[in-house]
Amino acid sequence: MAVRERRLSDARCDFERALAIGEARRGRPGLLFALARVLDQLEDPDAALRILAEAHALCPHIVPPDTPPRGWLAWLVERNAPASMAPASGSAAPPETPVFEAPVFVLGFPRSGTTLLEQMLSAHPTLVSMDERPLILDAVRDMRAHGLAYPDALPALAPEVVDNMRAAYWQSAAQHACQEQSQRLVDKNPLNMLLLPMILRLFPRACVIRCVRHPCDAILSCHFQSFSDPEVASMSASLPRLAESYAAFDRRFHTDADALDADVLVLRYEDLVQETDTALARIGTYLGLAQVEAMKNFAAHAAQRGFISTPSYAQVAEPLRPDSIGRWRRYESSFQPLLPLLREALNEGGYAC
């Protein structure tokens, strides 16, 4: 109640008293993450980072900071891109039209505005979204389970194989989205930014929107989250690891997009929040939407949906707030050693250090 009523000093005392009751690990990380967010709002960055270090360390699936992460995220980032993504002769993907028009894919580094954009798009009557699902990753896993290298084997896949993979995608999507024939599906999954080759093999005419945010703000926001995915949680356990991941994800996406000559709309979170009309007009042009005004009512639409399975739910059910822009400046001393890692991404996004 104290947090909701913005009685932040009272909230800090309440959380500290609760944490002092006992040393039991169960429930303690959640209290620590909540306390860190209060300390951030009280503009006590040193205390917030200290509490976050304790919170992340208590999570049982966190890989120690000095251990290189290993898993599907690391594999997707480090894999080699094929010399050419052009389909082999006679293996072009079958038509996409039998079921629905190709989805709109919303992707980007976690905490870069993907949920906000998804909710805006979902408020448009011709678009429908689903809770975040790893449908594209499932296609990659299925491909590898059949002994096919990803993404190297994508160009040579037989048309009937691609058709079956696409049918499996639509079958899974139907379990999570009530899509009308006149509506286009919005598939929002931040980590799909590592899976662009599979997206465009299944849906060559898909619209892809990449959300970008000042790297330091995105990284800081990730550090304040308790993610359920073990690999994302381990990635988020320290600012240096997050900075390395951000730079690696960014390189992976650009390498794939260049190899595929992909038509991607890059949308800055800051523009979406501060220049909403202009940003929505760009989205409307890219997606061929005649009217975009409905997307401004995203907060009411999100509230009607009820639970949204993303850490951003509390924010997207409220009107736009610019106070999350430049939040990293309070932690600038911690970010200074990381800026060289992020220089390329900062320059590409037009962000000043």
Secondary structure, 3 states (H helix, E strand, C coil): CCCCCCCHHHHHHHHHHHHHCCCCCCCHHHHHHHHHHHHHHCCCHHHHHHHHHHHHHHCCCCCCCCCCCCCHHHHHHHCCCCCCCCCCCCCCCCCCCCCCCCCEEEECCCCCCHHHHHHHHHCCCCEEECCCCCHHHHHHHHHHHCCCCCCCCHHHCCHHHHHHHHHHHHHHHHCCCCCCCCCEEEEECHHHHHCHHHHHHHCCCCEEEEEECCHHHHHHHHHCCCCCCHHHHHHCCCHHHHHHHHHHHHHHHHHHHHHHCCCEEEEEHHHHHHCHHHHHHHHHHHHCCCCCHHHHHHHHHHHHHCCCCCCCHHHHCCCCCHHHCCHHHHHHHHHHHHHHHHHHHHHHHCCCC
